[in-house]
Amino acid sequence: MKLVIREYLASLKERDELDAVLPDLLTELGFTVYSRPARGTRQYGVDVAAVGPGQDGIRRVHLFSVKSGDLDRNEWNTASPQSLRPSLDEILDHYIGSRIPPEYAQLPIAICPTFGGAIDEQVRAEVTGYMTRNTTARISFEEWNGDRLAQVILDGILREGLLPPSQRSHLRKSVAMVEEPDVALDHFQKLLRALADQPGATPPARLSQARLINICLWIMFVWAREADNVEAPYRASELALLEVWQLLKADIARTSRAGEAASFVINELAELHFTIWDALFEDKILPAADTRHAISSAVESHASLDVNLKLFDLVGRLALRGLWLVWQLSPPHGPTVLTNDYLNTLPAVTSATTKTTVKKIDTLIEKMMAIVSNNRALLSPIGDWQAIDIGLAFTLLACRPGAHGAIEQWAEELAGHSIFAYKTHGRYPITSRSYWDLVDHPSERSDDYRLASTEGSILYPMLALWAAARHEQQLFDELASFSKDSLSHCTFQTWLPDEDSEEHLYLDRENHGAALAGIPITAGTQDTLDFILAEAKTNKHYGQLSAVKLGHWPIVLTACRSRRLPVPPQVWRELLPSISQLATPATSDPTDIPKT
């Protein structure tokens, strides 16, 4: 196990990885961390600062200067301010004299060069000499290398009391099988259940469980990144985020230090989820978005079904990441349309951050619609439940005025292809989620088979809903006509949370929620929009979900994507009326998104 952890530490990057993990390790060892890594502020050589026992047991101020991998000559001392020696000089010259809090000012100090690997023998003498020359009665040096950090992890956050041998086995197997994502995920899920099924009786105990989940996910991710296959940790990160939310939601609601610590752990796990997303999308998928059929061709299968399933899944993941960015700018209770007028109401002090975030959102939207344009399988859903990923994508598009036109363009294509496939006994959307049913579809070209395969739908009412919101009466009437002529047997429905959803939504251990059935689609009206908005207004259970009450509504959407539940229409309470007001029947909003 130590070798696994040692390799993991050596592979961590300095910024946002090793320096992000270190505070949790120190906290589990009983240290009080008073300074964490920060961007945009000068840190005078100190990445992490904490108070705790030194190697001799004496309470000290520990000042950690963090570097990645092995400490070689370039990392030790070059003209770059990122080298270790200039950072140690800053600690001695500036930090110790002016930055230590008054309550710790009289304590002895340990300066801790910290790196995930080892010191190169070519610079060992220089490092040792530097430490010897600068050691005083008050100031000492402690080397925190990969071996020591690995032992700290084993003795602290992964100690046998928290992670017994059977659970360590699941961690090792999830790491070893990262190139077989389904197998790796199965072992990680077993590890999650073992770690969190019995929540600690106190906030500190639950925080320890959450930090343990975080470090296990980090280990899995770093090994997967080395293997150049981060699919397993991406899926694991969604599950871990939901598991930890269930574990800590009561603590997050507290207005105390325990609540602040719980919120910080959730934030760390979300940031790790985004880091894994970046490794998958920024490095591999988004660069191919503008090339026709590039992503379809990259799917490791020649079967059109596998391409179809993977593409819709990718769109759902991409849309959800965009909605996490929208969350940074939206009200606490849900997404809103980010118009210029709305953005101008945000605090002026965040203006630069707001512009950066909006640019990221717009870039993701452009890339998402480029993927739709260049991979035609995304116009022909084969599973009715792929409306879940489409719904997430429509939600993201609705958040930016310039993208509203793309909703109607894509909805029109989706409806047209699905209706044509149904009428010609092609590969129209069916309710079954069985892979083998989808492989055989259509197994019969008969009316009886069509009736049995389309007993219910969340896709068609959702398309009608957005068509009505955009005043696309022609598309709405086409769906109404199709419903009347061919789908009179089909129950148009969607999903709503109920009184049991708060308990079961995040972990999906029991059935919960309610079906809103009998959604009307009547030609010449917009009754789908009116019906769903009325129900969204009267149903109060969505607002009682802890993730919504505590201002973390993307957690709900993460649960919906992971657990394969439709987007609750309450998410659209502000979006649907807003885009309806912004749209006019005669014209559509300008958009740079490629038409499909």
Secondary structure, DSSP 8 states (H G I E B T S, - for coil): -HHHHHHHHHH--IIIIIHHHHHHHHHHTT-EEEE---SSS--TT-SEEEEEE-TTS-EEEEEEEEE-S-B-HHHHSSSSTTSHHHHHHHIIIIIHHHTS-GGGTTS-EEEEEEESS-B-HHHHHHHHHHHHHH--SSEEE--B-HHHHHHHHHHTTT-TTTS-HHHHHHHHHHHHTTTSHHHHHHHHHHHHHHHHSS--SSHHHHHHHHHHHHHHHHHHHHHHHHTT--HHHHHHHHHHHHHHHHHHHHHHTSSSHHHHHHHHHHHHHHHHHHHHHHHHIIIIIGGGTTSTTHHHHHSS-S-HHHHHHHHHHHHHHHHHHHHHHHHTTS-TTS-----HHHHTTS-GGGHHHHHHHHHHHHHHHHHHHHHHHH-GGGGS-SBGGGHHHHHHHHHHHHTSGGGHHHHHHHHHHHHHHHHHHHHTTSS--BS---HHHHHH-SS--SHHHHHHHTSEESHHHHHHHHHHHTT-HHHHHHHHHHHHHH-TTSEEEEEE--TTHHHHTTT--S---EEEE-----TTS-HHHHHHHHHHHH--TGGGSHHHHTT-THHHHHHHHHHT----GGGGTTHHHHHHHH--SS------S---
